């Protein structure tokens, strides 16, 4: 008799485990970054569209910008993409794409399918620079101040609420400080 209920009991326990995991995943954006308040990690990465040219943090200094780690294999990046596109089109903030552990052809195909909102895209094929940023998986985004200081890290997809309530107010504050 008990063996008849065993699958049901296992199913309920699996459901509880899944619910706990989802609750933990919802709180992942609260993981503090040791980079906050520090200079952006150094890098010299090739551009996706022109691999013969590379960029470093020095190329972006002077205005706030958002570094968005994304990949063609990242399902959540598809969800986030319209919000990144809207932010880039608003002209309020320069958005730098950092293609993370991806094949260049796959990245270009993904952009052809979903659109390219990025001001520029640099590539980290082997993931070494991503490790220096403390990136766990795509998508992750970093708001960088005009002087190169990391001021915010978003783990997971950017949402309209995060952009409106966190990112843009921080950009406005940086702009006020520059005046």
Secondary structure, 3 states (H helix, E strand, C coil): CHHHHHHHHHHHHHHHHHHHHHHHHHCHHHCCCCCCCCECCCCCEEECCCCCCEECHHHHCCCCEEEEEECCCCHHHHHHHHHHHHHHHHCCCEEEEEEECCCHHHHHHHHHHHCCCCCEEEEECCCHHHHHHCCCCCCEEEEECCCCEEEEEEECCCCHHHHHHHHHHHHHHHHHHHC
